[in-house]
């Protein structure tokens, strides 16, 4: 996905629609780009970003992932990309795979 193409806005709209249709919890995880926009768009101050977790995803379990997401409103939590600095490097494929394997258990 190219930066500036509207993917973050689209993801927010999909999450809102999922909530409207009855989903109890939506979680948005920002993986693309070296600078995240999700936290800024929502006015959130996240505890952690995807860059914080990607360094050692093998050490992250469900409890750790639950602690890493930031609730931003009723039924919506985020794990944004780095928004105060540029991500040092692209995460490994294994780290992304582990995150995407664990993440669906956070929402319905």
C-alpha positions as CSV (number, residue, x, y, z in Angstrom):
1,X,0.0,0.0,0.0
2,X,1.3,3.4,-0.9
3,X,1.4,6.1,1.7
4,X,-1.3,8.7,1.3
5,X,-3.7,6.3,-0.5
6,X,-6.3,6.4,2.3
7,X,-5.8,2.9,3.7
8,X,-5.9,4.1,7.4
9,X,-9.2,6.0,6.8
10,X,-10.7,3.0,5.0
11,X,-9.6,0.7,7.9
12,X,-11.3,3.1,10.4
13,X,-14.5,3.1,8.4
14,X,-14.5,-0.7,8.2
15,X,-14.0,-0.9,12.0
16,X,-16.9,1.5,12.5
17,X,-19.1,-0.5,10.2
18,X,-18.2,-3.8,12.0
19,X,-19.2,-2.2,15.3
20,X,-22.4,-0.9,13.8
21,X,-23.2,-4.4,12.5
22,X,-22.7,-5.9,16.0
23,X,-19.0,-6.7,16.5
24,X,-18.2,-6.2,20.2
25,X,-14.6,-5.3,19.7
26,X,-12.5,-4.2,16.7
27,X,-8.8,-3.9,16.8
28,X,-6.7,-2.0,14.2
29,X,-3.1,-2.9,13.8
30,X,-1.0,-0.6,11.7
31,X,1.8,-2.4,9.8
32,X,2.5,-0.4,6.7
33,X,4.9,2.4,6.3
34,X,7.8,3.6,8.5
35,X,5.7,6.3,10.2
36,X,2.2,5.5,11.5
37,X,-0.7,7.7,11.2
38,X,-3.4,5.9,13.1
39,X,-2.6,7.3,16.6
40,X,-2.5,10.8,15.3
41,X,-5.8,10.4,13.3
42,X,-7.5,9.2,16.5
43,X,-5.8,11.6,18.9
44,X,-4.5,8.6,20.9
45,X,-1.4,8.3,23.0
46,X,-0.6,4.6,22.7
47,X,1.4,2.7,25.3
48,X,3.1,0.6,22.6
49,X,3.5,0.6,18.8
50,X,4.0,-2.3,16.4
51,X,7.7,-1.3,16.2
52,X,7.9,-1.9,20.0
53,X,6.6,-5.5,19.6
54,X,8.3,-6.5,16.4
55,X,11.8,-6.6,17.8
56,X,11.0,-9.8,19.7
57,X,7.6,-11.1,18.7
58,X,8.6,-14.6,19.8
59,X,8.4,-13.3,23.4
60,X,4.9,-11.8,22.9
61,X,2.0,-13.9,24.1
62,X,-1.7,-13.1,24.2
63,X,-1.5,-11.4,27.6
64,X,1.4,-9.3,26.3
65,X,-0.6,-8.4,23.1
66,X,-3.7,-7.5,25.2
67,X,-1.5,-5.1,27.2
68,X,0.0,-3.6,24.1
69,X,-3.2,-2.5,22.5
70,X,-4.6,0.9,23.4
71,X,-8.4,1.4,23.8
72,X,-9.5,4.6,22.0
73,X,-13.2,4.3,22.3
74,X,-15.9,1.8,23.3
75,X,-15.2,-1.3,21.2
76,X,-12.2,0.0,19.4
77,X,-8.5,-0.6,20.3
78,X,-5.4,0.1,18.3
79,X,-1.8,-1.0,18.0
80,X,-0.5,1.8,15.8
81,X,2.7,2.0,13.9
82,X,5.5,4.3,15.3
83,X,4.1,7.8,15.2
84,X,6.8,9.8,17.1
85,X,9.8,8.4,15.2
86,X,10.6,6.5,12.0
87,X,10.6,2.8,12.3
88,X,14.2,1.5,12.2
89,X,13.5,-1.3,9.6
90,X,10.9,-3.4,8.2
91,X,9.8,-6.2,10.6
92,X,10.7,-9.8,9.7
93,X,8.1,-11.9,7.9
94,X,8.1,-14.2,11.0
95,X,7.3,-11.4,13.3
96,X,4.4,-10.1,11.2
97,X,3.1,-13.7,10.8
98,X,3.1,-14.2,14.6
99,X,1.3,-10.9,15.2
100,X,-1.3,-11.7,12.6
101,X,-1.7,-15.2,14.1
102,X,-2.4,-13.8,17.6
103,X,-4.3,-10.7,16.7
104,X,-7.7,-12.2,15.6
105,X,-8.2,-13.5,19.2
106,X,-8.4,-9.8,20.4
107,X,-11.6,-9.0,18.5
108,X,-14.7,-10.7,17.3
